[in-house]
Amino acid sequence: MEARLKSPADPDVMTAIQHLYKAIHAGGVDGRLLSLVHLRTSQINACGPCVFASTEAATKAGETAERLHNVVAWRETPFYTEQERAALALTEAATRIQDGAPGVTDEIWDAAADHFNERQLGAITLEIALTNFFNRLNRTVREQAGKTW
């Protein structure tokens, strides 16, 4: 499978995205947790380039292979803290917005708010949204895992 575009974004768009990443990382959320959020969002959307990128970034940040391999089944494993579970539940609810999905319920939001302050919730929410943006872009243009990143 070949990528459909060599560069799917204008340099001005890339600059804007860099500003979004700066805001996300200034939100006070551990980078390893943001990588798990990115990974789970990308798994749901079957985005190979973003799964690849998030596992590479998380590994460089010190994340274990055990946790990375099991994030797809985070509810059934003992490897994640309650804070991480709240972020992953928020991630799934915000990503799975297809027909009939309940989205982010008050229960899911309140559970996340029990573990994160408003600035951190903003950073996590923006990470989810930006990852979904990249997932859809990559799926549309058929970007290949390991090529861009």
N, C-alpha and C positions, 0 to 999 in steps of 0.2 A: 504494500500500500504506500503510495506517494502522498506527501503533503500537497495540498492544493495551492497554497501560497507560500512564497519564500519568507515574507515578512507580513504577518496579518495585522500589524498595527503601525500607524504613523508615529514618527518620533515624538510628536506632541502628546499623543496618547500614552506612550511609554513614560514620558515625564510625569504625566498625571498619575499613572499607576505607581510610579516610584514615590510620589507624595502620599498616596494612600498607604503604601507599605510603611512609610515613615510614621504615619499617624497610628497605624496598627501597633507597631513595635514600641511606640511611646506610651501605649495604653497600660503598661504595667503587668502584662500577662507573660508568663514564662514562655520563652521561645519553643521549648519542647512541647508544651501544651498546644501552642498555635500550630505546630507541625502535625500533631495528632488530629486537630480540627481539620486542617488542610487535607490530610490523608483520608479521613473518614468521608469528607465531602466528595473527594475525588473517587473513592471506591464506589460510593453510591451512584455517581454519574459515569462510572466506567471510563474515566479519563486517564489513559496510560501515561501521558507526559507528566501530569500532575501527581499521580501515584509515585512515579519514579522520582520526581523532584522532591516531594515531601519526605520520602524515605531517605533520600540522600541527605537532605538538610537535617533531618532528625538524627540520623546516624552521626553526622559531623558535630551535632550539638550534644552528643553523648547518650542518645536514646538507645535502649537495648533492642536487639533483634526480637527477643521474646515479646516485648510490648508492641513493636511494630507489626509483627506477624499476627497478633491476636486482636488488633483494634477492630477488625471486621466483626469480631464476636465479643466485643467488650462487655456486654451484659452477662455473658456466661463464663467469664474468666475473673480471677482474683487480682489481676495485675494493675488495676487502676484505682486511684483514690476517689473519694466521694466528689471532690471538686472536679476531677477529670470526667467522671461519669456525668455530672451535671452539664459540663461543656459538650460532651459527646451527644447527650440527649438533645440539647439545644441545636447542635449541628444537624442531627438527623431530621428534627422537626422542621427546621428552616430550609433544609435542602429538599425534602420530600414534599413538594407542594403540588403534586399532580392532582388530577381530578379526584375529589373525595377525601383527600388527605386532610387531617385536622389542622396541620401546621403547628405553630408554636402556641400551645395552650397556656392558660394562666398557671397551671400546675408546673409545666416545664420551665416557664419563665421564672416563677417564684423559686423553684429549686436552684436555678442558676444564680438568681439574685441573692440567695442565702450564702453563696460562696464567692461572689465577685461584686466589686463596687460598680458604680455606674460607668466609670471610665473603662474599666476592664470589660464590662458587658458590651460597651460600644466597640471595643477593639475586637472582641470575639465575633460579634455580629458582622462587623466589617470584614473580618477574615473569611467568614462563611460566604458572605456575598461576593467578595472578590474571587474566591476560589470557584464559586459557581459560575462567575463570569468567564474565568479562564477555562473551566471545564467545557462550557458551551462553545467557546471560541475554538478550543482545540478539537473538539468533536466535529465541528463544522468544517474546519480546514484540514482535518486529518493529520494534525501534527503528530509526529512520532516520538515515543518515549526515548529519552537519551540523546535526541538530536539537538533540541533547543537548549536544554539545561546542561 
